[in-house]
Amino acid sequence: MDPSDPLAPYEKRRRPPLDIYRRHRPLHGGAGHLRPEEPRALEEWDGFAYAPAGTAPDLAAAVSWVAQAEPQPRQ
């Protein structure tokens, strides 16, 4: 954090938890690694919270979508 930047603490809080910008969750709840054939909800960090970004037909498609995220530069 840059001590001369008055917005540095604010910018740090806008980073997603564990720097995960995209994630997927099973549509019907439960653990993410169980039932890989079921659809997944896709979520993307918008700077304040995870927002719905779409759905994936199965775990493989969801993992592929998460992997497509460009890494954000650390501040």
C-alpha positions as CSV (number, residue, x, y, z in Angstrom):
1,M,0.0,0.0,0.0
2,D,1.3,3.4,-0.9
3,P,1.1,5.7,2.2
4,S,0.9,8.8,0.1
5,D,-2.2,7.6,-1.7
6,P,-5.3,8.6,0.4
7,L,-7.4,6.0,-1.5
8,A,-5.1,3.1,-0.9
9,P,-7.1,1.5,2.0
10,Y,-10.3,1.8,-0.1
11,E,-8.7,0.1,-3.1
12,K,-7.4,-2.7,-0.9
13,R,-11.0,-3.3,0.3
14,R,-12.3,-3.5,-3.2
15,R,-10.1,-6.6,-4.0
16,P,-12.0,-9.8,-3.9
17,P,-11.5,-12.3,-1.1
18,L,-8.3,-14.3,-1.7
19,D,-8.0,-12.4,-5.0
20,I,-10.5,-14.7,-6.7
21,Y,-12.2,-12.6,-9.4
22,R,-14.4,-15.4,-10.8
23,R,-16.0,-18.4,-9.1
24,H,-18.7,-21.0,-9.6
25,R,-21.2,-22.5,-7.3
26,P,-23.7,-25.5,-7.8
27,L,-27.1,-24.2,-8.7
28,H,-28.8,-26.5,-6.1
29,G,-26.3,-26.0,-3.3
30,G,-23.9,-28.4,-1.8
31,A,-20.1,-28.9,-2.3
32,G,-18.7,-27.7,-5.6
33,H,-16.8,-30.9,-6.3
34,L,-19.8,-33.2,-5.9
35,R,-22.1,-34.1,-8.8
36,P,-19.9,-32.7,-11.6
37,E,-22.7,-33.2,-14.2
38,E,-25.0,-30.6,-12.6
39,P,-25.3,-27.0,-13.7
40,R,-23.3,-24.2,-12.0
41,A,-23.9,-20.5,-11.3
42,L,-21.1,-18.3,-12.5
43,E,-20.1,-15.3,-10.4
44,E,-17.7,-12.4,-11.1
45,W,-16.3,-9.9,-8.6
46,D,-17.6,-6.4,-9.5
47,G,-15.5,-4.4,-7.0
48,F,-18.0,-4.7,-4.1
49,A,-19.5,-8.2,-4.2
50,Y,-19.8,-11.3,-6.4
51,A,-22.5,-10.7,-9.1
52,P,-24.2,-13.3,-11.2
53,A,-22.5,-13.7,-14.6
54,G,-24.3,-16.7,-16.1
55,T,-24.6,-20.4,-15.8
56,A,-22.5,-23.4,-17.0
57,P,-24.0,-26.8,-17.9
58,D,-21.5,-28.7,-15.8
59,L,-18.3,-28.5,-13.6
60,A,-15.9,-28.8,-16.5
61,A,-17.4,-25.8,-18.3
62,A,-17.5,-23.8,-15.1
63,V,-13.8,-24.5,-14.4
64,S,-13.0,-23.5,-18.0
65,W,-14.8,-20.2,-17.5
66,V,-13.0,-19.4,-14.3
67,A,-9.6,-20.2,-15.9
68,Q,-10.3,-17.7,-18.7
69,A,-10.2,-14.8,-16.3
70,E,-7.3,-12.5,-16.9
71,P,-5.2,-12.0,-13.7
72,Q,-5.7,-8.6,-12.2
73,P,-2.6,-6.6,-11.3
74,R,-2.0,-6.5,-7.6
75,Q,-1.9,-3.1,-6.0
